[in-house]
Amino acid sequence: MIYFDNAATTPVKKEVLDAMLPYFSEKFGNASSVYQFGQQSATAILEARQKVADALCCKPGEIFFTGCGSEADNWAIKGVAYANRNKGKHIITTAIEHHAVLHTCQYLEKQGFEVTYLPVDEYGKIRLDELKAAIREDTVLISVMFANNEIGTIQPIKEIAEIAKEYNILFHTDAVQAIGAVSINVNELGIDLLSLSGHKFGGPKGVGALYIRSGVRIDNFMHGGGQERFKRAGTENTAGIVGLGEAIKLATENLSEKTEKIKSIRDYIITNIEEKIPYCRLNGHPTDRLCGNVNFCFEFIEGEGMLLLLDMNGISASSGSACTSGSLDPSHVLLAIGIPHGIAHGSLRVSIGEINTMADAEKLIEVLPGIIQRLRDMSPLYEEHLKNN
Ligand SMILES: *Cc1c(COP(=O)(O)O)cnc(C)c1O
């Protein structure tokens, strides 16, 4: 099997699993218990928090563990909106956010908040002058994702943070796709809140974290015990947290070496698709894109057919098209960069991770042109196109 869906999830690394295993059984103590057996769990959580803080260049006291990346996004946005609602009820985000951000914003709109969804250019970048123009007296939060999960476009985070600061507005970024791909220093970049998720960089599913710069006004997310300094109650997922800590350490060390390797696989795939397959379009930014992201639209085909045929060849990839995402609408991200409905249905996302090799890419390039041709040969639209040209 060739796994090219690393933006959806990644396998837990062996070192990560080894670090986690004792905390399910022999070291099962509750971190809130005072006896030593409980305290060894508390220490493990402390160490994991330090590893996340090291990866982001912040203080461990600014890291809060959550149940997933979606929870971190929910908390950042709802927490800041509610805690600052006396100041204002306006939020700015973008049209291409992950649903964990978009649906949270839509929920807040029902609660009486107002949200501006910034458009993006053809490469998926927001325009800074449009961000500035959207700022109002009552804007309390700007939430712009670090890098897009579908098309890989990286936003001008530092410039956005500078604008937020100039207007005294809090800045949150969903960095779930950026960890292990881009080096992040929250202080240098000026980020106030940042979401991340363990399973996107070699850690386990069901654990994430939210960085909250000290001094940021935010409501507590889960009410109950005193865990996560009373902000997020619930007995800690010790094994998951230990796994996330180990995973972020591994994902962020020797970063440039790893990303260079992944980038070379990405560029091989992009060059060969453009060379071998007619009527295709690379989605996302040509240079400011995640090292592991390839996203193409192929005219005259449906994404699902392509994914099935790839699967039959042992290749797992993804598409922003209809059936795969369980909805009839094509990807909101592809529509936002101006791809017409019909063409957006024929998209392919290949997301490359540390587990991939150049041989995987060669195999993909060996089978993909034939798959596309086979689907086009069955397409009435393609037949019509050939007749007219
Ligand atoms: C995967 C993902 C999330 C959600 O993370 P979960 O841990 O799966 O809830 C949020 N934002 C982006 C950009 C993602 O890629």
The ligand as an ORCA input file, in Angstrom:
! r2SCAN-3c Opt
* xyz 0 1
  C      -7.271     17.886     10.723
  C      -7.467     19.340     10.873
  C      -8.220     19.875     11.934
  C      -8.918     19.002     12.915
  O      -8.068     18.297     13.758
  P      -8.662     17.017     14.544
  O      -7.649     16.671     15.549
  O      -8.846     15.952     13.509
  O      -9.953     17.444     15.149
  C      -8.347     21.236     12.032
  N      -7.766     22.051     11.151
  C      -7.031     21.599     10.119
  C      -6.390     22.562      9.187
  C      -6.862     20.226      9.940
  O      -6.148     19.780      8.914
*
